[in-house]
């Protein structure tokens, strides 16, 4: 997700096996 939460998405991607964006809820 190319959004402002990219860093958060990357962090979640490291913890979870699925990339999720807090802004879009992916």
PDBQT receptor file of N, H, CA, C and O in Angstrom, charges set to zero:
ATOM      1  N   UNK A   1       0.843  -1.192   0.000  1.00  0.00    +0.000 N 
ATOM      2  CA  UNK A   1       0.000   0.000   0.000  1.00  0.00    +0.000 C 
ATOM      3  C   UNK A   1       0.882   1.247   0.000  1.00  0.00    +0.000 C 
ATOM      4  O   UNK A   1       1.596   1.487   0.973  1.00  0.00    +0.000 OA
ATOM      5  N   UNK A   2       0.850   2.017  -1.031  1.00  0.00    +0.000 N 
ATOM      6  H   UNK A   2       0.270   1.822  -1.822  1.00  0.00    +0.000 HD
ATOM      7  CA  UNK A   2       1.695   3.220  -1.101  1.00  0.00    +0.000 C 
ATOM      8  C   UNK A   2       0.988   4.398  -0.451  1.00  0.00    +0.000 C 
ATOM      9  O   UNK A   2       0.551   5.325  -1.133  1.00  0.00    +0.000 OA
ATOM     10  N   UNK A   3       0.879   4.358   0.873  1.00  0.00    +0.000 N 
ATOM     11  H   UNK A   3       1.235   3.605   1.427  1.00  0.00    +0.000 HD
ATOM     12  CA  UNK A   3       0.184   5.402   1.604  1.00  0.00    +0.000 C 
ATOM     13  C   UNK A   3       1.101   5.948   2.683  1.00  0.00    +0.000 C 
ATOM     14  O   UNK A   3       2.262   5.546   2.758  1.00  0.00    +0.000 OA
ATOM     15  N   UNK A   4       0.614   6.851   3.518  1.00  0.00    +0.000 N 
ATOM     16  H   UNK A   4      -0.329   7.178   3.457  1.00  0.00    +0.000 HD
ATOM     17  CA  UNK A   4       1.448   7.424   4.570  1.00  0.00    +0.000 C 
ATOM     18  C   UNK A   4       1.824   6.388   5.617  1.00  0.00    +0.000 C 
ATOM     19  O   UNK A   4       2.775   6.578   6.376  1.00  0.00    +0.000 OA
ATOM     20  N   UNK A   5       1.077   5.291   5.654  1.00  0.00    +0.000 N 
ATOM     21  H   UNK A   5       0.305   5.136   5.037  1.00  0.00    +0.000 HD
ATOM     22  CA  UNK A   5       1.352   4.245   6.648  1.00  0.00    +0.000 C 
ATOM     23  C   UNK A   5       2.235   3.153   6.081  1.00  0.00    +0.000 C 
ATOM     24  O   UNK A   5       2.180   2.009   6.532  1.00  0.00    +0.000 OA
ATOM     25  N   UNK A   6       3.053   3.500   5.091  1.00  0.00    +0.000 N 
ATOM     26  H   UNK A   6       3.097   4.430   4.725  1.00  0.00    +0.000 HD
ATOM     27  CA  UNK A   6       3.910   2.501   4.455  1.00  0.00    +0.000 C 
ATOM     28  C   UNK A   6       4.823   1.849   5.481  1.00  0.00    +0.000 C 
ATOM     29  O   UNK A   6       5.011   0.633   5.455  1.00  0.00    +0.000 OA
ATOM     30  N   UNK A   7       5.391   2.636   6.381  1.00  0.00    +0.000 N 
ATOM     31  H   UNK A   7       5.238   3.624   6.402  1.00  0.00    +0.000 HD
ATOM     32  CA  UNK A   7       6.291   2.097   7.398  1.00  0.00    +0.000 C 
ATOM     33  C   UNK A   7       5.533   1.137   8.310  1.00  0.00    +0.000 C 
ATOM     34  O   UNK A   7       6.043   0.079   8.679  1.00  0.00    +0.000 OA
ATOM     35  N   UNK A   8       4.298   1.525   8.671  1.00  0.00    +0.000 N 
ATOM     36  H   UNK A   8       3.884   2.384   8.372  1.00  0.00    +0.000 HD
ATOM     37  CA  UNK A   8       3.482   0.671   9.525  1.00  0.00    +0.000 C 
ATOM     38  C   UNK A   8       3.110  -0.603   8.786  1.00  0.00    +0.000 C 
ATOM     39  O   UNK A   8       3.069  -1.683   9.376  1.00  0.00    +0.000 OA
ATOM     40  N   UNK A   9       2.839  -0.473   7.496  1.00  0.00    +0.000 N 
ATOM     41  H   UNK A   9       2.873   0.404   7.017  1.00  0.00    +0.000 HD
ATOM     42  CA  UNK A   9       2.493  -1.634   6.676  1.00  0.00    +0.000 C 
ATOM     43  C   UNK A   9       3.675  -2.592   6.642  1.00  0.00    +0.000 C 
ATOM     44  O   UNK A   9       3.507  -3.806   6.751  1.00  0.00    +0.000 OA
ATOM     45  N   UNK A  10       4.873  -2.033   6.491  1.00  0.00    +0.000 N 
ATOM     46  H   UNK A  10       5.010  -1.046   6.403  1.00  0.00    +0.000 HD
ATOM     47  CA  UNK A  10       6.079  -2.858   6.440  1.00  0.00    +0.000 C 
ATOM     48  C   UNK A  10       6.284  -3.566   7.772  1.00  0.00    +0.000 C 
ATOM     49  O   UNK A  10       6.685  -4.729   7.804  1.00  0.00    +0.000 OA
ATOM     50  N   UNK A  11       6.012  -2.869   8.867  1.00  0.00    +0.000 N 
ATOM     51  H   UNK A  11       5.686  -1.924   8.840  1.00  0.00    +0.000 HD
ATOM     52  CA  UNK A  11       6.168  -3.453  10.196  1.00  0.00    +0.000 C 
ATOM     53  C   UNK A  11       5.171  -4.594  10.383  1.00  0.00    +0.000 C 
ATOM     54  O   UNK A  11       5.520  -5.653  10.905  1.00  0.00    +0.000 OA
ATOM     55  N   UNK A  12       3.926  -4.370   9.953  1.00  0.00    +0.000 N 
ATOM     56  H   UNK A  12       3.642  -3.510   9.529  1.00  0.00    +0.000 HD
ATOM     57  CA  UNK A  12       2.902  -5.408  10.056  1.00  0.00    +0.000 C 
ATOM     58  C   UNK A  12       3.257  -6.586   9.158  1.00  0.00    +0.000 C 
ATOM     59  O   UNK A  12       2.988  -7.739   9.495  1.00  0.00    +0.000 OA
ATOM     60  N   UNK A  13       3.857  -6.288   8.024  1.00  0.00    +0.000 N 
ATOM     61  H   UNK A  13       4.076  -5.352   7.750  1.00  0.00    +0.000 HD
ATOM     62  CA  UNK A  13       4.227  -7.342   7.084  1.00  0.00    +0.000 C 
ATOM     63  C   UNK A  13       5.283  -8.255   7.708  1.00  0.00    +0.000 C 
ATOM     64  O   UNK A  13       5.312  -9.458   7.448  1.00  0.00    +0.000 OA
ATOM     65  N   UNK A  14       6.149  -7.663   8.535  1.00  0.00    +0.000 N 
ATOM     66  H   UNK A  14       6.125  -6.686   8.746  1.00  0.00    +0.000 HD
ATOM     67  CA  UNK A  14       7.181  -8.457   9.195  1.00  0.00    +0.000 C 
ATOM     68  C   UNK A  14       6.587  -9.339  10.280  1.00  0.00    +0.000 C 
ATOM     69  O   UNK A  14       7.048 -10.460  10.491  1.00  0.00    +0.000 OA
ATOM     70  N   UNK A  15       5.564  -8.841  10.972  1.00  0.00    +0.000 N 
ATOM     71  H   UNK A  15       5.189  -7.930  10.801  1.00  0.00    +0.000 HD
ATOM     72  CA  UNK A  15       4.944  -9.597  12.052  1.00  0.00    +0.000 C 
ATOM     73  C   UNK A  15       3.894 -10.561  11.506  1.00  0.00    +0.000 C 
ATOM     74  O   UNK A  15       3.826 -11.722  11.907  1.00  0.00    +0.000 OA
ATOM     75  N   UNK A  16       3.080 -10.053  10.585  1.00  0.00    +0.000 N 
ATOM     76  H   UNK A  16       3.136  -9.109  10.260  1.00  0.00    +0.000 HD
ATOM     77  CA  UNK A  16       2.024 -10.885  10.008  1.00  0.00    +0.000 C 
ATOM     78  C   UNK A  16       2.425 -11.333   8.606  1.00  0.00    +0.000 C 
ATOM     79  O   UNK A  16       3.208 -10.661   7.935  1.00  0.00    +0.000 OA
ATOM     80  N   UNK A  17       1.894 -12.452   8.172  1.00  0.00    +0.000 N 
ATOM     81  H   UNK A  17       1.258 -12.998   8.717  1.00  0.00    +0.000 HD
ATOM     82  CA  UNK A  17       2.233 -12.952   6.841  1.00  0.00    +0.000 C 
ATOM     83  C   UNK A  17       1.430 -12.240   5.761  1.00  0.00    +0.000 C 
ATOM     84  O   UNK A  17       1.625 -12.479   4.569  1.00  0.00    +0.000 OA
ATOM     85  N   UNK A  18       0.529 -11.368   6.189  1.00  0.00    +0.000 N 
ATOM     86  H   UNK A  18       0.371 -11.174   7.157  1.00  0.00    +0.000 HD
ATOM     87  CA  UNK A  18      -0.286 -10.638   5.222  1.00  0.00    +0.000 C 
ATOM     88  C   UNK A  18      -0.070  -9.147   5.405  1.00  0.00    +0.000 C 
ATOM     89  O   UNK A  18      -0.110  -8.645   6.529  1.00  0.00    +0.000 OA
ATOM     90  N   UNK A  19       0.159  -8.435   4.309  1.00  0.00    +0.000 N 
ATOM     91  H   UNK A  19       0.192  -8.843   3.396  1.00  0.00    +0.000 HD
ATOM     92  CA  UNK A  19       0.401  -7.003   4.392  1.00  0.00    +0.000 C 
ATOM     93  C   UNK A  19      -0.914  -6.274   4.632  1.00  0.00    +0.000 C 
ATOM     94  O   UNK A  19      -1.836  -6.346   3.820  1.00  0.00    +0.000 OA
ATOM     95  N   UNK A  20      -0.987  -5.569   5.761  1.00  0.00    +0.000 N 
ATOM     96  H   UNK A  20      -0.237  -5.510   6.420  1.00  0.00    +0.000 HD
ATOM     97  CA  UNK A  20      -2.218  -4.856   6.102  1.00  0.00    +0.000 C 
ATOM     98  C   UNK A  20      -1.918  -3.390   6.343  1.00  0.00    +0.000 C 
ATOM     99  O   UNK A  20      -0.954  -3.058   7.033  1.00  0.00    +0.000 OA
ATOM    100  N   UNK A  21      -2.720  -2.523   5.791  1.00  0.00    +0.000 N 
ATOM    101  H   UNK A  21      -3.503  -2.793   5.230  1.00  0.00    +0.000 HD
ATOM    102  CA  UNK A  21      -2.522  -1.089   5.964  1.00  0.00    +0.000 C 
ATOM    103  C   UNK A  21      -3.576  -0.538   6.923  1.00  0.00    +0.000 C 
ATOM    104  O   UNK A  21      -4.771  -0.717   6.686  1.00  0.00    +0.000 OA
ATOM    105  N   UNK A  22      -3.153   0.134   8.008  1.00  0.00    +0.000 N 
ATOM    106  H   UNK A  22      -2.183   0.279   8.200  1.00  0.00    +0.000 HD
ATOM    107  CA  UNK A  22      -4.098   0.677   8.992  1.00  0.00    +0.000 C 
ATOM    108  C   UNK A  22      -5.013   1.745   8.407  1.00  0.00    +0.000 C 
ATOM    109  O   UNK A  22      -6.091   2.008   8.940  1.00  0.00    +0.000 OA
ATOM    110  N   UNK A  23      -4.574   2.364   7.299  1.00  0.00    +0.000 N 
ATOM    111  H   UNK A  23      -3.699   2.150   6.866  1.00  0.00    +0.000 HD
ATOM    112  CA  UNK A  23      -5.386   3.421   6.692  1.00  0.00    +0.000 C 
ATOM    113  C   UNK A  23      -6.477   2.828   5.801  1.00  0.00    +0.000 C 
ATOM    114  O   UNK A  23      -7.592   3.345   5.742  1.00  0.00    +0.000 OA
ATOM    115  N   UNK A  24      -6.144   1.738   5.110  1.00  0.00    +0.000 N 
ATOM    116  H   UNK A  24      -5.238   1.318   5.158  1.00  0.00    +0.000 HD
ATOM    117  CA  UNK A  24      -7.096   1.145   4.174  1.00  0.00    +0.000 C 
ATOM    118  C   UNK A  24      -7.668  -0.168   4.698  1.00  0.00    +0.000 C 
ATOM    119  O   UNK A  24      -8.682  -0.657   4.199  1.00  0.00    +0.000 OA
ATOM    120  N   UNK A  25      -7.007  -0.738   5.715  1.00  0.00    +0.000 N 
ATOM    121  H   UNK A  25      -6.184  -0.341   6.121  1.00  0.00    +0.000 HD
ATOM    122  CA  UNK A  25      -7.509  -1.980   6.294  1.00  0.00    +0.000 C 
ATOM    123  C   UNK A  25      -7.267  -3.170   5.392  1.00  0.00    +0.000 C 
ATOM    124  O   UNK A  25      -8.052  -4.118   5.373  1.00  0.00    +0.000 OA
ATOM    125  N   UNK A  26      -6.158  -3.118   4.630  1.00  0.00    +0.000 N 
ATOM    126  H   UNK A  26      -5.520  -2.348   4.645  1.00  0.00    +0.000 HD
ATOM    127  CA  UNK A  26      -5.851  -4.263   3.761  1.00  0.00    +0.000 C 
ATOM    128  C   UNK A  26      -5.216  -5.375   4.587  1.00  0.00    +0.000 C 
ATOM    129  O   UNK A  26      -4.881  -6.430   4.048  1.00  0.00    +0.000 OA
TER     130      UNK A  26
